[in-house]
Amino acid sequence: MTLLTSLPALRDGDALERLLSSLEWEVRSTDRLRIEREIALGAGDAALVYVLEGALALPPRAYDCGARDGAPPTELVAGDTLLSLGREPMRIRGDGAFVIVSRLSASESVQRQLAIVPDLVSVSGFSRIEPAAAALAAHLGLPAVTSAYAGAAPVICRLMATTLALATLRAWAVAGCAPDGWPARTADPFLARVIEAIHAEPGRDWTVERMAAIAAMSRSVFAERFRSVVGQSPLGYLTEVRMAAAQDLLAGGAGVSEVSRRLGYASDEGFSRAFRRHTGVTPSTWRARALVRA
């Protein structure tokens, strides 16, 4: 059961609707916290964060395509949401901010279907975009809710937290932040297998032939089908995934040589050229900016 009635209909959103209706998380805990300095989430800890008061520093790896005053946001303020899929550890910093944190467990099916979604997704102005879902969020973790529903409280809390997570994903996708073609990409099980493998091992020595073997297709059929569904060539998509992974690693403090090696580049120079073509700046410049922001 999901509650998405407040969300607007999508003109071409059948695939998104089907995907959202299939996603379920187990809610391990929901807490209302005053963050005096920071809280830490370990790898494997999926979490939904909703800001009630104050502001949090937006983690460098968060994918938020919203803007405030023409610039990408650098913080989460009251009414904003952050969804972490838990692939990497994360620290959330705030100076007295009051937040709701729901820790979630995602099934293998959820992880597979969200494999091409960034690890950290945030929505600026969520309470304005989704007022009904935000109203649910304001009641998460309140003792009054727990006492009112007695034995049903765990179920009610799970539905509320799951609804908020789904609403965050959908608001993010509707705003045009999602990767091109998602979630239609996951509708093809053969291509989904390849996409999942690329995201799991972006530094592998990938060739079109190896990808085609995973998809159980000939090279020519696979290349044509991949371009038709995904909208770009297999190797073009691989580069896109590697550049996204590089940005995450650099923002986390990894050096240029380490990132180049982990992502399968033969030389630092080759990696730097590819990174600059993709982002417009050198890896070292990106790393310096991200570390200042953090």
N, C-alpha and C positions, 0 to 999 in steps of 0.2 A: 504494500500500500504506500503510495506517495501522494503528497499534497502539492500540486503545482498549478492550482487554478488561478493564481494571481499572475502567472507568466503569460505574456502575449503569444499568440499563435505565430508560427514561423511559416513563411511562404513555401520554403522548400525544406521544412524541418522534420519530415517523417522519420528519417534515419536518426536524427537527434532524439526525437520523442521515444523511439523504440529503444535506443541505447539507455536513456535515462530511466525508463521504466524497468530496465533489467538490472540496474545497479543497486546493490544493497551493501551496507556496512553494518558490522556489529559495533555498538557503542560501548566502549569499555568504561568510560567515566565522563562526567560532565561537571566542570567546576567553574565557579565565578571567582576570579582572582584579581587582586590588586598587585600589579607588577611594579615593584619598587625599583628593580634594576633590570633583570632579565629572567626568562625561563628557558629551559633547554628541552628539546625533543630529540630523541635518539633516532638513528636509522631504523626503519620499520614502524615508527610511530606516526601513522596517518593522523591528522588532526584538523579540526575546523576551529577557526578563531573568529569571534565576532567582537568588535570594539563597542563597548557601552559608553565609556567616558575617556577623555584624554586622547593620546596619540601613541602609536608604536612606530618605530623605525621599520620601514619596509625592507625585508631581507634582500640583499643584492640579486639573488636568483629568482625573485618573485616576478612572474609574468603578468604585468598589469598594463594593458594598452590604453587605459584611461588617461585623462589629462586634467590638470588643474592650472588655470591661467596659462594654457598653451604648452605646459611642460609635463612630462611624465611624473607621476606622484613619487615622492620619496618617503612618505609615511602613510600609515593607516590611521584614520580618525574615526570618531564616533559614527556608527552606521556602516562601516566598511567591513568586508569579510576577507579572510585568507584561508585557503584550503591547501594543506600540505598532503601529498600522497605518500610521504614518509620514505622516499628512496634515499635521502641523505639526511644527516643530522642537521638540526636548525636551532639557532638561538633567536628568541624574540625579545627585543629590547624596548623598554618603556620606562618612563619616569612618572610613576604613580598612576598609569593607565589602568582602567577597570575593564576587564575582558571576560568573555565566556570562552572556555577551551573544552571542546569535546574530543576526546581521544578515540580514534576509530580503528577497527581492524577490517582490512579489505580482503575479500576472497581472491583466489587466483584468477577467477573470471573477471572481477573488477580490475585487477592489475593488468590483465591482458588487454581489456577493452580501452583502458586509459594509458596504454603504453606510450603513445605518441603525444600525450598531454604533458606539459611541463610539470615538474615536481611541485612547484609552488604557483598557485593561481590566486590572484586577488581581484576583487571588484571594488573600485572606488564608487562611493555613492550608492551602495547596495540598498540601504534603507529607503532611498528615493525611488530606485528602479523597481524594487520588490517590497512594497510596504507591508503586504500581508505576511510574507516570509520573515521579514524583519520583526514583525509583531510577535511571531512565534519565538524568534531568537531571544527577545527580551524576557521571555518567561522560562527559558531553559535554566535548569538548576535551582529554581526557586523552591524553598521548602513548602510554600503554599501549594504548588503543583503536585509535589510528592505526596503531601498529606491528603489532598483532595481526591486523588485517584488510588490511594492506598496500594493494593497489590498490583494494580495495572500500571503503576508509575514507571517501571523499567520499559514497558512497551511504549507508553506515551513518550518518554524521553527519547527512545530510539527513533520513533517516527518523526519527532520534532527535529532531532539532529540530522537524520537522513534527509528530510525535506529541505533543510537549510543547505546542506552540502549539495544536493541536486540543483537547488535554485541558484546557488553560487556558480556551479558549472554551466548552467544554462544561460544565466545572465552574461557570463564571460563569453560564451560562444555566440550569443545573439549580438553582442557588441562588436563582433568581428575579430576577436582576439585569438580564436582557435586556429590550429594549423589548417591550411587549405585542404578542403575535401573531407576533413574529419566531421562526423564519425563515419562517413560512407566508406572510408578506407577499411574499417574493421568489418564491414559487411561481407567482404570477400575472404573466406577462411584461408585460401591459399596465399593471397597477398598479405593477409594479417600475420601469417606465420613468418614471412620474410621481414615485415616491418618490425615485429617483435624481436626477431633475432638481431636486426641492425641496431635497435635501441639497446639491447642487452650487451652487445659487443661492438660498439662503433669503431674500435681500434683494430678489429680483425682485418686481415688482408682480403678484403672483399673484391670480388669480380662479378660481372653480370652472370657468368656461368654458375658461380657458387650460389648466388641468389636464386637463379632459375631451378637449380637442383633442390633447394629447400621447398620451392613452390611446386615441385614435381611437374615442371613444364620445360619445353624446349627453350633455348635462349631467345629465339626470335618471338615466339608466342608470349613468353614472360615479359620481354621488354615492351612489346606493344600493349599488353594488358595492363602493365604497371603504369605506363604513361597515360593510358585512357582513364584509369580509375584515380590515380594520384595526381595527375596533371603535370608531371615532370619525369625525367628519366630516372632509372634506378640509381645511377651514380650521382646525379644531381641531388637526389633525395639524401643519399649517404652523406654528401658534403654538408647539406643543411643540418642533418643530425649531428655530425661531428662539430660543426661550428657552434651549435647550441650547447653541446657538452663542453666544448672549449671555454665558452663564456662562463659556464657554471664552475668549472675547475679553476679558472683564473680568478673569479670572484671569491673563491674559497681560499685563495692564497697560493695555489700551485704555481711553480715557475714555468716559463715558456718551454724549456727543454723537456720538462716532465710531461707537460700537456701534449707536446708534439709526439713524444714517444708513446704515451698511452693511447693516442688516437691514430696510431699507425702511419705517421708520416716518416718518410725516409730521412728528412733533415729539418732542422729548425727553420731554415730559410724557406723551404717549400711550405711548411705550415704557416709561417708568418705571411707569405704572399697570399695564400688562400684565405687566411683570417682577414687580412686587410681588404681583399676584394669583397668579402662578405659583409664586413661591418664598417669599412671606411677608416678604421684606425688600426694601429699595430697591436699585437697581443699585450705588449708591455704597457702601452697606454691604457688599454681596457682594464688591465689588472690594477694599475695605479688608481684609476678613477673609482673602480669598484671597492677597493680597500679604503679609500677616503670616505666613500659613502657609508661603508659599514661602520 
